[in-house]
Amino acid sequence: MTHPRSSPSFKSLLPASAGASAAASGSSRKRDTRCEIGLRKELFRLGLRYRIAAAALPGKPDVIFPGAQVAVFCDGDFWHGRDLAARIEKLGAGHNAPYWIAKIRANVARDLRVSAELESAGWVVLRFWETEIGRDTPAIAKRIAALVDGRRGSKR
């Protein structure tokens, strides 16, 4: 089920310089990030099999378990607005603040919308911050495994 999307408009805002935009876009991978690969390796080690970058689902979750209908996102701290108030305060002091603040806020709003769409379609959505994954990958993988095993058991 898809809902009409209202994309934020950055029309009145100035983009960062061409060099800064290229550097920011080029340095932020869309998939196969360090934290994502580490989590996938740990999930595989626990015996879980999954799919990655499911383009057919809203938001293209990083890892999915189709049978259990569990979607996992590995959210980057900067781009997805971890500690949003502090992030906005820092961005406000930097170059081209209105553009970057609007960009991060739009990402946060999109994440909320995507989670809601998946949940309304029956999926359980798990979101983890990159630093959280890096700090204790095995614990996060065990949380995911417990949920996936529980959902598979309840569908049998």
ZIVENFEN-V645781 format. One record per backbone hydrogen bond with DSSP energy under -1.0 kcal/mol. NH is the residue of the N-H (numbers start at 1). CO is the residue of the C=O. If there is no record, write none. Layout:
NH&CO ; NH&CO
This chain:
13&10 ; 21&17 ; 22&18 ; 23&19 ; 24&20 ; 25&21 ; 26&22 ; 27&23 ; 37&33 ; 38&34 ; 39&35 ; 40&36 ; 41&37 ; 42&38 ; 43&39 ; 44&40 ; 45&41 ; 46&42 ; 47&44 ; 48&43 ; 51&64 ; 53&62 ; 54&61 ; 55&53 ; 57&54 ; 60&57 ; 62&72 ; 63&72 ; 64&51 ; 65&70 ; 69&65 ; 70&65 ; 71&124 ; 72&63 ; 73&126 ; 75&128 ; 80&76 ; 81&78 ; 82&77 ; 87&83 ; 88&84 ; 89&85 ; 90&86 ; 91&87 ; 92&88 ; 94&91 ; 100&96 ; 101&97 ; 102&98 ; 103&99 ; 104&100 ; 105&101 ; 106&102 ; 107&103 ; 108&104 ; 109&105 ; 110&106 ; 111&107 ; 112&108 ; 113&109 ; 114&110 ; 115&111 ; 116&112 ; 117&113 ; 118&114 ; 119&115 ; 120&116 ; 122&119 ; 123&118 ; 124&69 ; 126&71 ; 128&73 ; 130&75 ; 133&129 ; 134&130 ; 135&131 ; 136&132 ; 140&136 ; 141&137 ; 142&138 ; 143&139 ; 144&140 ; 145&141 ; 146&142 ; 147&143 ; 148&144 ; 149&145 ; 150&146 ; 151&147 ; 152&148 ; 153&149 ; 154&150
